[in-house]
């Protein structure tokens, strides 16, 4: 296992993010080695997109559309997994209301 993966497993508070031109191979290798959810970005990409991904920008924007007070959420310093869980639960509530 590469040293960078070991470091990430020790200190990362979110799921792993890999940037690779070889997405399929990277996904297969990371699932075998890490046994956890990973997020992949296909190279090439723009640095702003990488920053947005790391900072959960798209998730926060979707939460804003659902009238969530983002400042309160960010103040709690949630993990990526917690933010995604919140979004999924709010989506389910929204779907239940449409019936």
NORBELHU-V139290 format. One record per backbone hydrogen bond with DSSP energy under -0.5 kcal/mol. CO is the residue of the C=O (numbers start at 1). NH is the residue of the N-H. Records with the same first field share a line. If there is no record, write none. Layout:
BEGIN
CO: NH / NH
END
This chain:
BEGIN
2: 5 / 6
3: 7
4: 8
5: 9
6: 10
7: 11
8: 12
16: 39
18: 20 / 41
20: 43
21: 23
22: 26
23: 27
24: 28
25: 29
26: 30
27: 31
28: 32
29: 33
30: 34 / 35
31: 35
37: 16
39: 18
41: 20
46: 49 / 50
47: 51
48: 52
49: 53
50: 54
51: 55
52: 57
53: 56
56: 60
57: 61
58: 62
59: 63
60: 64
61: 65
62: 66
63: 66 / 68
64: 67
68: 70
69: 72 / 73
70: 74
71: 75
72: 76
73: 76 / 78
74: 77
79: 83
80: 84
81: 85
82: 86
83: 87
84: 88
85: 89
86: 90
87: 91
88: 92
89: 93
90: 94
91: 95
92: 96
93: 97
94: 98
95: 98
96: 99
END
